[in-house]
Every structure is written in structure tokens, then in C-alpha cells.
Amino acid sequence: MAIQNLLQGKTATYFTLGCKLNFAETASIAQRLQQYGVRKANKGEVADICIVNTCSVTEVADHKCRQSIHRLIKQNPGAYVVVTGCYAELKPQEIASTPGVSLVVGTKDKGSLIDKILENFTSHGHAGKPIDTATGNDSKPVKQFFPSCSRGDRTRYFLKVQDGCNYFCTYCTIPFARGRSRNGSIASLIEQAQEVAAEGGKEIVITGVNIGDFGRSTGETFLDLIRALDKVDGIERYRISSIEPNLLTEEIIDFCAGSRHFMPHFHIPLQSGSDRVLQLMHRHYDTTLFRSRIDYIRNVMPDAFIGVDVIVGTRGETQELFDESLQFIDSLPITQLHVFSYSERPGTKALEIPHTVTPQEKHERSQQIISISERKLKTFYQSQIGSIRPVLFEHAPKGKPMHGFTDNYIRVETQNDFKMDNKIANVKLGKFNTKGDALEATEILAF
């Protein structure tokens, strides 16, 4: 039986955990299966195929992955269950031994995932025994770049431009799970952006594991990439996802400040405000460099949204070093903090560092950082009340308020009007809404 006929009319359900990069990759997997006649299962419908794209950044992430796999198997009896992603790369045998799992494909083989599904589905059907295609011990370097672009809605797309990382921070498993840094060519990424524009997409978020390291496999640079993307007709907005402070050059910041399409919005991982902890982490910068980047952004883009990642409770983070970090973080003119509790990962160098932090201490430290974040975010929103900013509005169900984001990433709420769906309008920003998670649009000036 032809493969096309075998899959024609089958249904699939997709579940993604972890980063935006995973969501972009899942969207590409779904698009390719659709080409073989596989449609997305409706809510409550038992699917023929289940795809689980996993994360393994923490032990909590591993636990969530296991829960999700078991839940999907229970909800879709007899389905062909495929588990891929970082957890599948690092612990394939653990997943392959789970009753009901049909195929395990690690990140090294994610680019050929569809071929493996077709081959195994053809040979064994739903009853095929688990096939472990990710050994987790394969030292062969990953050279293939698996292109992907999330098309979850018409408003915002996530374009993967880079994968893998060469940094080997002591707490991190990403280089083991995703391999070394590699990227698509600028020409191929421009084609994908043009496809987004043709579909009516207005905003693209540039994603990757270490996007500032773009160009390792093509001899190009991240600055070359954003200059080329800026020229694509039809795309109104670009946002740069997480970028390392040592790779976020003044030249990149200046380009974004002068660009009509690149938004005044940055997300920069700090991880710790203590130079000693940054050294223990093997990060590629110190607090002096980090502050210089933040100050430079504020100088050329005073209203920019600046999000910052912080990890609390890493090995070696004594109370004294945490207090030092807390003081540094509080002094930064940033907008919001994303706080993560350190989780020990097997095989990482961090396990060799003396002094561990108790779970209770991690929780208390997280709450202190979150408190700073809430205060800074509220202050930033308040500073924008009364200003006029462009908002890209998103579709909302009938009877529900419509929301959108300003260029500098402030969430805005207004009455539902289908004519504004996926449209950019100049809006006068008013007070906080009743939930306190958005500013009200007091006046729609033009769209």
C-alpha cells in the first residue's frame, strides 16, 4: 500500500513542552504530516497519531514530559505515539520502555522524523514495537539544520534561524540534547519569511537556542540576517527572542533602533547578578558588560521592553552571593524578570561545584526576584499610560475582549471588533484593566 494512502485521512494530536523553538518545530512536523493527508484531531476525538515534543531543561520538565506521554496514551488508546525532543535525546531508553510508545526520535534525528514515522508506520502500523532512534550516547556531531516556522495563528509566527549551542554552561544540557551551533542560510530564511507574509502573517519572532551565534555553518552573521529580514515585504514586525548579552552588539541595537520593523523589545539572559556565580556557570560575560548592554538599549530606545532571565539556587550560590545578585538585578533599568529555580542535571559540570541550596531557599529566593519583577513591570506599564503606540490586535472569541501588543510589548485590551483582527492600529493607552494584566485602549486613532 502506498504511504500516501496509508496515512490519508488519519488524525493526529500534537503536544509541545518547553521553548518557543519546540513549538516552531512541532508546527513544521504537523505541516509535513498534513501533506500526507493527516489532519489535526478535533477536541475530544481519539487520534491515530500522537506527537509529543519534549523538553529536558529541568527535572520538573522531565516529570511533565512523562505525565504528558502517559496522558496522551490513555486519552488515545491504540494510537501511534511518537516522542521527540530534548528529553527523547537524553533519556531515550526510559521513554522507549514506556508501554504504548511506538517511536522515540531524539533531536539529532528530528530532521528525519517524518521519514522514520512513515517507515515504521508502514512496517508495523499502530502495533509497532518501540524503536529507539536516539541513543543519547552518539558523539557524532549534528550538522543538519531542521528548518521550522510555527504557524499557530495568523498574528504571530516563530521562525527558527539557529539550533544547538557551543557554550557548555555548567548547569545546562542543551549542547548534549541539541548538539553544536548551526543555522539555516539567510536565503532560506528569507524564503520562509516571504511565505509567512503570503499567508497574511504580520509578526515574526526570531527563535533559536543561541541566535546571536548565527552564522556558524554558513559564514554569515546575525546582523546580516536581521538586515535581510528587514527588507521582506509584508512583514510589519520582528521580535528578537533570547539573545546572549555578549552577542548583542551595539551595532545590532543601533540597527533595531533605526528599523521600522524590528521592535523595541529585547530578551537577554543574565542568570545571575554575581560575577562569582557567573564564573561558576561558565557564562561568557560579567555584570559590567551586562549593565553596559542594558544602559545602551535605554539610551537609544528609552521605551524598550527588556526582559531578563535569572536562575536562582545554583550550586555555589551562597546567601552572600545571592544578596549581591539581588542588589544588582534591582538596580537595572529593566522591565520584567523570568525566574527559574536551578535543577541538577546528570552529566553537567555544575555537579562538581560545592555548596548546594535547599529547595526552601530556592523558593524564597525566587519569590524575592519575582517581587522585583512585578514592581518593575507595573512601573513600566504606568510609564506608558497616556502615550500613543501601535498595537497588533489578535482574534478573540465573540463576546470576549480583544487583546494585542504594542511595539514595546505592552498588552492592550479593547472591545471586540472583528475588523481589527490581525490589524495594527495606533492606540492611546489608558489605565490598567480589571485583571491588572493589560492597559485599556482609551482611543483607537487609526488602523
TORVOSE-499206 format. One record per residue (C-alpha): residue in one letter; x, y, z. Coordinates in steps of 0.02 Angstrom, whole numbers, plus 32768, in hexadecimal, padded with zeros to 4 digits. Layout:
N
AXYZ ...
END
This chain:
447
M800080008000 A804380AD7FD3 I807981188065 Q800681A3802D N7F70812E8033 L7FA680E580DA L7FA4818F8131 Q7F1781DF80CF G7E89820D8145 K7EEA81E581E4 T7EDD825D8276 A7F6982A182E2 T7F7982FE8385 Y8012836383B5 F805383918461 T80E98402847A L814A84288517 G81D584A68532 C8217853384C8 K81D185948434 L824D853783C8 N81F2849483EF F814C84E183C0 A8193851A8318 E81D6846B82F7 T813184188325 A80D6848A82AC S814B84548220 I8130839C824B A807383B58245 Q8080840F819F R80E383818151 L806B82FB8191 Q7FDC8361814B Q802C834F80A0 Y8012829280B1 G7F5A82A980D8 V7F6682AA8196 R7EEF832781E6 K7EF3836D8297 A7E7E830F830C N7DEA8371834C K7DD383908405 G7D9B82EF845A E7DC0828683BF V7E3181EE83D4 A7ECA820A8366 D7F21818982FA I7FCB81DB8313 C800E823A83AB I80AA82A683A0 V80FA82DF8444 N8187835E8433 T81E2835E84DA C825183CD8544 S82D6839B85C2 V8315843F8607 T82EB840C86BB E82B48371871B V820883C28725 A820683CA8667 D82318310865E H81A282EA86D6 K81288350866E C816082F385D3 R813F824B8624 Q80948285865F S806782C585B1 I809D8224855C H803681B985D3 R7F9F822C85C3 L7FA282298505 I7FB2816C8502 K7F1C815E8576 Q7EB481DB8515 N7EDE818E846B P7EDB80D08480 G7F2F807483F1 A7F7F811283AC Y802A8115835C V808A817A83DD V812A81D583AA V8198822B842C T821D82A483F2 G827F83398436 C8303835284BB Y82BF82D6853A A82B9825384B0 E836E827A8485 L83AF82708537 K834681DF857B P830C817884E6 Q830F80CF853D E82A2811185C9 I8220814A854B A822E80B284DA S82058041856E T815F809B858A P80CD802C8555 G8071807D84C5 V810380DF847C S812080AF83C6 L81B681178392 V823D817E83E9 V829981FF8381 G831C826F83D2 T834B831C839A K83DC82DA8332 D835E828182C2 K82CF82FD82CD G82EE83348219 S82C5828481DC L823682698257 I81B1826181CF D821481E1816C K822681778208 I816C8182822C L8143814E817A E81BF80BE817D N8189807C8226 F80D0809D820D T80D780428166 S81327FAC81AF H80D77F988253 G803A80018253 H7FF8803582FD A803B7F98834F G80F17FB78320 K81667F9B83B2 P81C8803183F3 I825D805C8389 D82E780BE83DF T8337812F835F A838C81A283DC T8416814B843B G844381E484A2 N84F781A88499 D851A81CC83E4 S85AF824283E0 K859E82618325 P8585831D830D V84DD835982D1 K84F483BA8231 Q844383BB81ED F83D78453820A F831E84298215 P82BE84C281D6 S821B84ED822B C819F8579823C S8109857782B1 R806785A4825D G7FF8859382F5 D7F96863382CF R7F9186BA824B T7FD5874182BD R807C870282FC Y80F5868482B1 F8192863782FC L822086248280 K82AF85B182B2 V835385F78270 Q83D2859782D9 D83E284F98342 G845E84B083BE C84E08504842C N859D85048441 Y85A1855584EB F859484C08563 C855D852485FB T857784B88695 Y84BD84AA86C0 C847C84878610 T845A83EA85A9 I842A84428508 P84CF841F84AB F84B6836684D1 A83FE836884A3 R840583D88409 G84B983CE83D0 R852F84578399 S84FD84FF8351 R84BF84FC829D N844685618236 G83E685728194 S842285E4810A I83E186958100 A839A86708054 S833385DD8096 L82F58641812B I82C186D180BB E825986558057 Q8201861D80F6 A81DF86D18128 Q819686F2807C E8123865B8093 V80E886A38139 A80C1874880E3 A806286ED8059 E7FF7869880DF G7FCC8740812B G8042873781BF K807187E18204 E80EF87B6828D I8183873E8296 V81E187108334 I829386DA830B T82BB863F8371 G834985C78390 V83B28580841C N843C8604840E I840386768383 G849086F48398 D850786698364 F84B1866282B9 G852586408228 R859085B1826A S8560854081D9 T854A85C2814F G85CF8647816F E854986CC8186 T85208737821F F8485875C8285 L849288128250 D849387DA8199 L83F6877481BD I838F87FD820E R83C1887A8187 A838288018102 L82E087D78160 D82BC88908176 K82A8889E80B9 V8221881780A7 D818088648066 G80E4884380CC I813388208176 E810A88B281E8 R816288788285 Y81F7881282BF R822487E78371 I82CB879F83A6 S82B787138424 S833A86ED84A9 I83E787298475 E8488871B84DA P84C787C4851C N857687A984D8 L852C878B842A L84B2881D8430 T8527889F83E7 E850C895B83E4 E8502894A8327 I846C88D48336 I8419894883B5 D843589DF8344 F83EB898382B0 C834F89568312 A833F8A088351 G83408A4A829E S82D389C18253 R821989D78237 H81FC891B823F F826888E282D1 M820D89058373 P8257895B840D H825188B7846C F82E2884E84AD H82F087B18513 I839D8799855F P83D5870D85D4 L8433874A866C Q842486AB86D7 S847C86FD876C G84AC87AA87A5 S8547876687FD D85EA8760879C R862486CC8805 V8588866887DA L859786978722 Q864986518726 L860B85AF8776 M858785A486ED H860C85C08666 R85A88650861E H85FD86BB8599 Y85E8876785E9 D85EB87C08690 T8574883A86E3 T85D388D0869F L85B5889985EB F84FF886D8611 R84DC8918865C S852F896D85C8 R84B889158550 I841E894585B6 D845889FA85C5 Y847C8A04850B I83CD89C484DF R837E8A418556 N83E78ACD8509 V83B18AAD8455 M83038A63847A P82C28AAF851D D82198A568511 A825C89A984E4 F821A8910853D I82AD88B18588 G828C880285CC V831487A8862E D832C86F1865F V836D86C6870D I8397861D875B V839186128819 G83DC858F888B T84698550881D R84F584EF886E G8570856988BC E84EE85F388D4 T8507861C898B Q8493869489E3 E8516871C89D3 L852587028917 F846786FE8903 D845787A28962 E84DA87EB88ED S847887AC8858 L83D387EF889C Q841D889D88B4 F8464889F8804 I83C0886587B6 D835A88E68816 S83CE897087D9 L83B589488720 P833B89B186B8 I82E489168673 T822C88EB865B Q820C88388691 L826787A086D7 H824D86E986AB V828186848742 F82B985CF8741 S82ED856187D2 Y838D850087B5 S837384488791 E840283CC8797 R841B837486F1 P848082D286E0 G852482E48684 T8539839F86A0 K85D583F086E9 A856C844C876A L856283AC87CF E861B83C387F8 I85FC846C884C P85F28467890B H856684BA896F T84B3848C8945 V841884F58962 T838084A789B6 P82D784A2895D Q8290851889E0 E831D859589C2 K830185898906 H824885AE891F E826A8644898F R82EB868A8916 S827586738883 Q81ED86D488DE Q826487648900 I829287718847 I81DB875F8812 S81AD87ED8887 I822E885E8832 S81EC88288788 E8137885287B2 R816A88FD87F1 K81D489248758 L814E88E886DE K80C789518732 T813889EA8730 F815C89D08677 Y80A389C0864B Q807A8A5C86B1 S81008ABD8654 Q80A68A9A85B1 I7FF88AD285E7 G7FC08B64857B S80398B3C84EE I80068B0C843D R80508A6983FC P802E89F0836C V7FD3895183A2 L7FC388AF833F F7F19886A8371 E7EF687B0837E H7E568750835B A7DE5873783F2 P7D4986CB8407 K7CA3872583F5 G7C72877E8494 K7D23878084D9 P7D96881984E0 M7E16882A8456 H7ECE88338482 G7F6E8861842A F801F889B844B T80718942842E D8117894D83D4 N816B894E8480 Y810888B684BA I808389028528 R7FE4889B852B V7F4D890484F9 E7E9488DF850F T7DFF892584AF Q7D4F88F7847A N7D42886A83FC D7D3B88A58348 F7D5B882282C2 K7D9188AB8249 M7E2F88C482B3 D7E61880C82B3 N7F178800827A K7F1C88BC825D I7F95893C82A3 A7F4489D682EE N7F878A718344 V7F3F8A6D83F3 K7F3C8AE58485 L7F668A818521 G7EFB8A9585BC K7EF38A4A866A F7F088994869C N7E78891E8673 T7E1788C986FF K7E8D88338702 G7F2688A38709 D7F7D8845867C A7F6288C485EF L7F46897C85CD E7E9F89B38587 A7E978A0584DD T7E418AAC84FC E7E438ADD8446 I7E628A8483A0 L7EAD8B0D8334 A7ECB8AB3828E F7EE98A088240 
END
